[in-house]
Amino acid sequence: MNKKAGISVIEIMIALTMLSMLALPAFMFIIEQTRGGANIGNSYEILSKVEERIEAVLAMDFYSIPDGKTTDTVITAANGRKLDLKPENIGGYKVGFEMESETLPVSFAAMKDAKTRQLQRASLEDGMKKVTITAKWGKGKKSQTIDLMVYKANLQ
């Protein structure tokens, strides 16, 4: 018998089939990780935009912060500070911003009279504002939101 040493076409096909069965899940894993990394980057950028708006609210004077829901507008405070709630395009998404504010009454017993050593009840005349900035993007089941909340008192 004269058998030639070498690899047959069938052996090569079996080897390629086994290689593709192992390589396909690895390539899919890499693609999903890349896609997930991009989503994390977009979320971080949107979070930064919400933080900027929270900082703008804190820079505004107390009476310029409107109660209720506000969206898709620019609010200019009496002290000249601006809060931009208009939508932005971030990472291929149209991100909408909304501010919800409510004034809360605040009273507490935290002051001690120096002479009598009695706790005195005190209150903030204007109360405090609870302000929530929300970013919304995506549609349907893939819609996402980020909320940040801050309290502001009139300390003047």
Protein Blocks (a to p, Z undefined) as FASTA:
>chain_A
ZZdedddfklmmmmmmmmmmmmmmmmmmmmmmmmmmmmmmmmmmmmmmmmmmmmmmmmpc
fklpcgdjdehiacddfkopacdfbdcdeehiacddddddddddddddfbccfklopacd
dddfklpadddddddedehjlbccdddddddddfZZ
